[in-house]
Amino acid sequence: MPAIDAEWPSGDFLEPAVVTRGLTKRFGERVAVNDVHLEVPAGSAFGFLGPNGAGKTTMIRMLLGLTSISSGSASLLGQPIPRARAKALSRVGAIVEEPSFRKHLSGRENLEIVAAVRGPEAYPRIAPALERVGLAERADDRVSRYSLGMRQRLGVARCLLADPKLLILDEPTNGLDPHGIQEFRTMVRALVQDEGRTVFLSSHLLDEVERVCDHVAIVDHGRVIVQGSIEELTGRAGQQVIVGVDAPDLAIMTLEELPAVREVLPVDGVLKVRLDGRPDAVSELAAALVYAGVAVSRLEPTRHSLEERFLEITSLQQEVAA
């Protein structure tokens, strides 16, 4: 599909695609979404990450105006929700939970119905949308013959008929096999990198978010615990290096004296060293070992995974709550 039409008032590409301030949703005494401040950079793949029941779908429903906001504010593409909902949603494509279709009709016929509602400009987008999601060869089959994963992909194709600047996808990889998941990753990256769209991806799958997204917010019990770029979140705990040496005991004694070193652990014949993240920490480490007479055979920086950061962050939250 071609890049999106850039005509849109207020220069929204310079603004976040999604902004919330103190967004809250209450169901009686239960608080499902609690004082959420969120910013989704335009032109990025943004992961909204949290366990099932964390409030992700409720958050999405508020953003789309499908359920009322108890307090706080939200905007999509620079338009306030719900006041300018119709204008904002004209350039938003969304899947909330499992997409529904007329199962006695084909995938193409389902999209033709949507295009008829959206207007004549949507019809030429049907074939490219089906091609993009890998359903071109099955487009004329009845949806009743589609697997759950195929229906998910048809849901993304339906979103693309709006030529959306923003796609909001709620657990879109549900039901996809490994090949389908790989195709989904490629599709999302193309939507963002090649076409300049913003993809807001809600998921409980840490690995998928880390592989696909540029930025992420981690949510639990209705609250956003932390948000930022993937690189920021995986690097905030400090840098780690794997060090191979000929004298482990001497190396441990030497490293534990360095201000930049937080922890030294012997693991499988090497030392795993956690640093405080200062730019010159690795060079200080190497120099100290050489000065102490330790031969260094391996010095390999490592990186925290998003899963490690998620577990660390949620563990801290549980300790605070206790």
Beta strands, then each sheet from edge to edge (+ up, - down):
strand 1: 18-27
strand 2: 30-40
strand 3: 45-49
strand 4: 71-76
strand 5: 79-81
strand 6: 92-95
strand 7: 166-170
strand 8: 198-203
strand 9: 215-220
strand 10: 223-229
strand 11: 240-245
strand 12: 261-267
strand 13: 270-275
strand 14: 296-302
sheet 1: 2+ 1- 4+ 5-
sheet 2: 6+ 7+ 8+ 3+ 9+ 10-
sheet 3: 12+ 13- 11+ 14-
end
